[in-house]
Amino acid sequence: MRTPTLYAPDHIRRAALRDPLVARTVRGLELPTRAVLGIIRITGSHTDTGEPCSPWAQPERVHVDLDDVHPLALPVPCDGQLGPWRVPLAVFEQVLVQLPDLAKQLTEVPS
């Protein structure tokens, strides 16, 4: 099992830190990458065309509405993809070890 990378690669980090909100929020933190950090429920989506829905919102982009946030105590190493995708079964099982009460609620078996 590969250990999650701490810190993003330099070019990603520099680009993200150009945004003042991101810079203030993450500066000095060791943030895991290439890992599952928790489970959430996507309850909807919308596009802000006027007033942004949050300080993080980017205008004219699709934003997802999240609920039932369950952070993991320990990151589970996993290479991801852009957009929604199914995690490998081995990763799913490692996540459920940390969140056993959710096993009954997750009825669809990942690939």
C-alpha positions in Angstrom: 0.0 0.0 0.0 1.4 3.4 -1.0 1.5 6.2 1.5 -0.5 9.3 0.5 1.6 12.1 -0.8 1.8 15.1 1.5 1.6 18.4 -0.4 0.7 18.7 -4.0 3.4 18.9 -6.7 5.1 22.3 -6.8 3.4 23.5 -9.9 -0.1 22.7 -8.6 0.7 24.2 -5.2 2.0 27.5 -6.7 -1.1 27.8 -8.9 -3.5 27.2 -6.1 -1.7 29.6 -3.8 -2.4 32.5 -6.2 -5.9 32.5 -4.9 -5.9 34.5 -1.6 -8.7 32.3 0.0 -6.8 29.1 -0.8 -3.5 30.6 0.3 -4.9 31.7 3.7 -6.6 28.3 4.3 -3.9 25.8 3.4 -0.6 27.7 4.0 1.5 25.7 6.4 -0.7 22.6 6.4 0.4 19.1 5.4 -2.5 18.1 3.2 -2.7 14.6 1.8 -3.1 14.1 -1.9 -3.8 10.9 -3.9 -6.0 9.6 -1.0 -9.6 9.2 0.0 -10.3 11.6 2.9 -13.9 10.8 3.6 -17.3 10.0 2.2 -20.0 12.6 1.3 -23.4 12.5 -0.3 -24.0 14.6 -3.4 -27.5 16.0 -3.1 -27.6 18.3 -6.1 -25.8 20.7 -8.3 -26.2 24.3 -9.5 -24.4 27.1 -11.4 -24.0 30.5 -9.8 -24.9 33.1 -12.4 -25.2 36.0 -9.9 -24.2 36.1 -6.2 -21.8 33.3 -5.4 -23.1 30.6 -3.1 -19.9 30.6 -1.0 -16.5 32.3 -0.9 -15.1 29.2 -2.7 -17.6 29.4 -5.6 -16.3 30.2 -9.0 -18.8 32.1 -11.3 -20.3 30.2 -14.2 -19.1 26.8 -13.0 -21.1 23.8 -11.9 -21.1 23.5 -8.1 -22.1 20.3 -6.3 -24.3 20.4 -3.1 -22.9 18.1 -0.4 -24.4 16.5 2.7 -23.6 13.7 5.1 -19.9 14.5 5.4 -17.9 11.6 7.0 -14.2 12.4 7.3 -11.7 9.6 7.7 -9.3 9.6 10.7 -6.6 8.4 8.3 -6.3 9.0 4.6 -6.7 5.9 2.4 -4.2 5.9 -0.5 -5.9 6.0 -3.9 -5.2 7.6 -7.2 -8.3 9.5 -8.3 -9.8 10.8 -11.4 -11.5 14.0 -12.5 -15.3 13.8 -12.0 -17.3 11.2 -10.2 -15.8 7.7 -10.4 -15.9 4.4 -8.5 -13.1 3.6 -6.1 -11.4 0.2 -6.3 -13.0 -2.4 -4.0 -9.9 -2.7 -1.9 -10.0 1.1 -1.2 -13.7 0.9 -0.5 -13.1 -1.8 2.1 -10.3 0.2 3.8 -12.7 3.2 4.0 -15.4 1.1 5.6 -13.0 -0.2 8.3 -12.9 3.4 9.5 -16.6 4.1 9.0 -18.3 0.8 9.8 -21.7 2.4 10.6 -22.0 3.4 7.0 -21.7 -0.1 5.6 -25.4 -0.7 5.8 -26.2 2.5 4.0 -23.9 1.9 1.0 -25.8 -0.6 -1.0 -24.1 -0.3 -4.4 -20.9 -2.3 -4.6 -18.0 -0.4 -6.2 -16.0 -1.8 -9.1 
